Amino acid sequence: MVKSNHMALDWALPFEERIRNLVDAWISDGRDGHRLVTGKAFFAVYSWHLMHWTDHDITWAEYAAAAFHNIGGTDGWNAMLRERANCQRCGDTYRLENIGLCTGCMRYTCYACGGHDSCTGEIL
C-alpha cells in the first residue's frame, strides 16, 4: 500500500496519469490488494473518481470499488469523511467532507481559500 499511496501522492505527474499507473500496476499484479490506496491517497483517488467516473474505462471504476471495499466500504468512507484536516493556506480545520484536496500539489484547501496560485490542479 505504501508504494501505491506514494504513487498517488507524488505530484510530479498529472493526476490522471498517476491513477492510470495505479490501475495498470494493480491489474499487472493480478488485482492484488497491496496495490490499493489508503488514507489521503484513497481520499484523493476516490473523490476524483466520484467526479469523473464516466470519463474512463471500467477498470478505473473497478479499482475505485476495490479500494473502497478495502478501506471498509461505506463505514470506512464515512469514518474518513469525519477525520479532520487543516487548510494548508489559512490553517483552519475542517472535516474531510468539508475541505477540498488539490490534485496538483496534494494540499488540503478550504473552499474559502480556493485554488492555488502556482498550481493547476483540480480541487476535489
Phi and psi restraints in degrees (value plus and minus 20) as a CYANA .aco file:
   2 VAL   PHI     -78.5   -38.5
   2 VAL   PSI     -64.6   -24.6
   3 LYS   PHI     -83.6   -43.6
   3 LYS   PSI     -62.3   -22.3
   4 SER   PHI     -86.2   -46.2
   4 SER   PSI     -60.8   -20.8
   5 ASN   PHI     -81.2   -41.2
   5 ASN   PSI     -64.0   -24.0
   6 HIS   PHI     -81.7   -41.7
   6 HIS   PSI     -60.7   -20.7
   7 MET   PHI     -81.6   -41.6
   7 MET   PSI     -60.0   -20.0
   8 ALA   PHI     -92.8   -52.8
   8 ALA   PSI     -54.1   -14.1
   9 LEU   PHI    -111.2   -71.2
   9 LEU   PSI     -31.1     8.9
  10 ASP   PHI     -96.6   -56.6
  10 ASP   PSI      81.0   121.0
  11 TRP   PHI    -100.0   -60.0
  11 TRP   PSI      -3.3    36.7
  12 ALA   PHI     -89.4   -49.4
  12 ALA   PSI     -45.5    -5.5
  13 LEU   PHI    -129.4   -89.4
  13 LEU   PSI     133.9   173.9
  14 PRO   PHI     -78.6   -38.6
  14 PRO   PSI     129.0   169.0
  15 PHE   PHI     -78.7   -38.7
  15 PHE   PSI     -63.4   -23.4
  16 GLU   PHI     -80.6   -40.6
  16 GLU   PSI     -57.3   -17.3
  17 GLU   PHI     -87.2   -47.2
  17 GLU   PSI     -57.6   -17.6
  18 ARG   PHI     -81.8   -41.8
  18 ARG   PSI     -64.0   -24.0
  19 ILE   PHI     -85.6   -45.6
  19 ILE   PSI     -62.9   -22.9
  20 ARG   PHI     -77.2   -37.2
  20 ARG   PSI     -63.4   -23.4
  21 ASN   PHI     -84.7   -44.7
  21 ASN   PSI     -59.6   -19.6
  22 LEU   PHI     -81.2   -41.2
  22 LEU   PSI     -68.4   -28.4
  23 VAL   PHI     -84.9   -44.9
  23 VAL   PSI     -64.5   -24.5
  24 ASP   PHI     -80.6   -40.6
  24 ASP   PSI     -63.5   -23.5
  25 ALA   PHI     -85.4   -45.4
  25 ALA   PSI     -60.1   -20.1
  26 TRP   PHI     -81.8   -41.8
  26 TRP   PSI     -64.9   -24.9
  27 ILE   PHI     -87.1   -47.1
  27 ILE   PSI     -65.6   -25.6
  28 SER   PHI     -85.5   -45.5
  28 SER   PSI     -43.4    -3.4
  29 ASP   PHI    -113.8   -73.8
  29 ASP   PSI      -0.4    39.6
  30 GLY   PHI      51.9    91.9
  30 GLY   PSI       9.8    49.8
  31 ARG   PHI      39.7    79.7
  31 ARG   PSI      18.5    58.5
  32 ASP   PHI     -93.1   -53.1
  32 ASP   PSI     119.7   159.7
  33 GLY   PHI     -82.0   -42.0
  33 GLY   PSI     -41.9    -1.9
  34 HIS   PHI     -90.2   -50.2
  34 HIS   PSI     -30.6     9.4
  35 ARG   PHI    -113.2   -73.2
  35 ARG   PSI     -17.1    22.9
  36 LEU   PHI    -108.9   -68.9
  36 LEU   PSI     122.2   162.2
  37 VAL   PHI    -101.0   -61.0
  37 VAL   PSI     136.8   176.8
  38 THR   PHI    -158.8  -118.8
  38 THR   PSI     153.4   193.4
  39 GLY   PHI      37.6    77.6
  39 GLY   PSI    -159.2  -119.2
  40 LYS   PHI     -79.1   -39.1
  40 LYS   PSI     -57.3   -17.3
  41 ALA   PHI     -83.3   -43.3
  41 ALA   PSI     -62.7   -22.7
  42 PHE   PHI     -83.0   -43.0
  42 PHE   PSI     -65.2   -25.2
  43 PHE   PHI     -75.3   -35.3
  43 PHE   PSI     -63.4   -23.4
  44 ALA   PHI     -87.1   -47.1
  44 ALA   PSI     -70.7   -30.7
  45 VAL   PHI     -83.9   -43.9
  45 VAL   PSI     -65.5   -25.5
  46 TYR   PHI     -90.6   -50.6
  46 TYR   PSI     -59.8   -19.8
  47 SER   PHI     -82.7   -42.7
  47 SER   PSI     -62.1   -22.1
  48 TRP   PHI     -82.7   -42.7
  48 TRP   PSI     -63.8   -23.8
  49 HIS   PHI     -78.8   -38.8
  49 HIS   PSI     -62.6   -22.6
  50 LEU   PHI     -81.5   -41.5
  50 LEU   PSI     -51.1   -11.1
  51 MET   PHI    -105.4   -65.4
  51 MET   PSI     -44.7    -4.7
  52 HIS   PHI    -148.9  -108.9
  52 HIS   PSI       2.5    42.5
  53 TRP   PHI     -82.1   -42.1
  53 TRP   PSI     -44.3    -4.3
  54 THR   PHI    -106.8   -66.8
  54 THR   PSI     -25.4    14.6
  55 ASP   PHI    -104.8   -64.8
  55 ASP   PSI     -29.2    10.8
  56 HIS   PHI    -157.5  -117.5
  56 HIS   PSI     151.3   191.3
  57 ASP   PHI     -91.8   -51.8
  57 ASP   PSI     152.6   192.6
  58 ILE   PHI     -84.1   -44.1
  58 ILE   PSI     -47.3    -7.3
  59 THR   PHI     -84.8   -44.8
  59 THR   PSI     -51.8   -11.8
  60 TRP   PHI     -85.7   -45.7
  60 TRP   PSI     -61.8   -21.8
  61 ALA   PHI     -86.8   -46.8
  61 ALA   PSI     -57.6   -17.6
  62 GLU   PHI     -84.1   -44.1
  62 GLU   PSI     -59.9   -19.9
  63 TYR   PHI     -82.8   -42.8
  63 TYR   PSI     -67.6   -27.6
  64 ALA   PHI     -80.2   -40.2
  64 ALA   PSI     -61.6   -21.6
  65 ALA   PHI     -86.2   -46.2
  65 ALA   PSI     -61.2   -21.2
  66 ALA   PHI     -85.0   -45.0
  66 ALA   PSI     -61.9   -21.9
  67 ALA   PHI     -85.9   -45.9
  67 ALA   PSI     -59.6   -19.6
  68 PHE   PHI     -79.8   -39.8
  68 PHE   PSI     -67.4   -27.4
  69 HIS   PHI     -82.1   -42.1
  69 HIS   PSI     -60.7   -20.7
  70 ASN   PHI     -83.7   -43.7
  70 ASN   PSI     -51.4   -11.4
  71 ILE   PHI    -107.8   -67.8
  71 ILE   PSI     -17.5    22.5
  72 GLY   PHI      91.4   131.4
  72 GLY   PSI      -5.2    34.8
  73 GLY   PHI      43.7    83.7
  73 GLY   PSI    -164.3  -124.3
  74 THR   PHI     -80.1   -40.1
  74 THR   PSI     -61.6   -21.6
  75 ASP   PHI     -83.7   -43.7
  75 ASP   PSI     -62.5   -22.5
  76 GLY   PHI     -85.3   -45.3
  76 GLY   PSI     -61.8   -21.8
  77 TRP   PHI     -83.6   -43.6
  77 TRP   PSI     -66.1   -26.1
  78 ASN   PHI     -83.1   -43.1
  78 ASN   PSI     -58.7   -18.7
  79 ALA   PHI     -83.9   -43.9
  79 ALA   PSI     -61.0   -21.0
  80 MET   PHI     -83.0   -43.0
  80 MET   PSI     -62.5   -22.5
  81 LEU   PHI     -83.4   -43.4
  81 LEU   PSI     -42.8    -2.8
  82 ARG   PHI    -104.8   -64.8
  82 ARG   PSI     -31.8     8.2
  83 GLU   PHI     -84.7   -44.7
  83 GLU   PSI     141.4   181.4
  84 ARG   PHI    -134.0   -94.0
  84 ARG   PSI     128.1   168.1
  85 ALA   PHI    -163.0  -123.0
  85 ALA   PSI     133.3   173.3
  86 ASN   PHI    -115.9   -75.9
  86 ASN   PSI     118.9   158.9
  87 CYS   PHI     -84.3   -44.3
  87 CYS   PSI     106.2   146.2
  88 GLN   PHI    -103.3   -63.3
  88 GLN   PSI     -12.3    27.7
  89 ARG   PHI    -125.9   -85.9
  89 ARG   PSI     -71.1   -31.1
  90 CYS   PHI    -124.4   -84.4
  90 CYS   PSI     -36.5     3.5
  91 GLY   PHI      69.3   109.3
  91 GLY   PSI     -26.3    13.7
  92 ASP   PHI     -85.6   -45.6
  92 ASP   PSI     131.4   171.4
  93 THR   PHI    -123.8   -83.8
  93 THR   PSI     117.5   157.5
  94 TYR   PHI    -160.0  -120.0
  94 TYR   PSI     136.8   176.8
  95 ARG   PHI     -88.2   -48.2
  95 ARG   PSI     133.1   173.1
  96 LEU   PHI     -79.4   -39.4
  96 LEU   PSI     -50.1   -10.1
  97 GLU   PHI     -87.2   -47.2
  97 GLU   PSI     -32.7     7.3
  98 ASN   PHI    -140.7  -100.7
  98 ASN   PSI      -1.2    38.8
  99 ILE   PHI    -156.5  -116.5
  99 ILE   PSI     132.3   172.3
 100 GLY   PHI    -118.2   -78.2
 100 GLY   PSI     141.4   181.4
 101 LEU   PHI    -148.9  -108.9
 101 LEU   PSI     108.6   148.6
 102 CYS   PHI    -102.8   -62.8
 102 CYS   PSI     107.5   147.5
 103 THR   PHI     -94.0   -54.0
 103 THR   PSI     -34.3     5.7
 104 GLY   PHI    -103.1   -63.1
 104 GLY   PSI     -85.7   -45.7
 105 CYS   PHI    -114.6   -74.6
 105 CYS   PSI     -25.7    14.3
 106 MET   PHI      42.2    82.2
 106 MET   PSI       9.9    49.9
 107 ARG   PHI    -118.2   -78.2
 107 ARG   PSI     123.1   163.1
 108 TYR   PHI     -93.1   -53.1
 108 TYR   PSI     121.9   161.9
 109 THR   PHI    -165.4  -125.4
 109 THR   PSI     116.4   156.4
 110 CYS   PHI     -95.6   -55.6
 110 CYS   PSI     142.4   182.4
 111 TYR   PHI     -93.0   -53.0
 111 TYR   PSI     -39.7     0.3
 112 ALA   PHI     -90.7   -50.7
 112 ALA   PSI     -58.0   -18.0
 113 CYS   PHI     -98.2   -58.2
 113 CYS   PSI     -52.0   -12.0
 114 GLY   PHI      48.8    88.8
 114 GLY   PSI    -169.5  -129.5
 115 GLY   PHI     -88.7   -48.7
 115 GLY   PSI     155.6   195.6
 116 HIS   PHI    -127.9   -87.9
 116 HIS   PSI     115.4   155.4
 117 ASP   PHI     -76.8   -36.8
 117 ASP   PSI     -59.4   -19.4
 118 SER   PHI    -119.7   -79.7
 118 SER   PSI     -10.2    29.8
 119 CYS   PHI    -144.9  -104.9
 119 CYS   PSI     117.3   157.3
 120 THR   PHI    -120.1   -80.1
 120 THR   PSI     -10.5    29.5
 121 GLY   PHI     -86.2   -46.2
 121 GLY   PSI     143.2   183.2
 122 GLU   PHI    -113.6   -73.6
 122 GLU   PSI     116.1   156.1
 123 ILE   PHI    -105.0   -65.0
 123 ILE   PSI      99.9   139.9
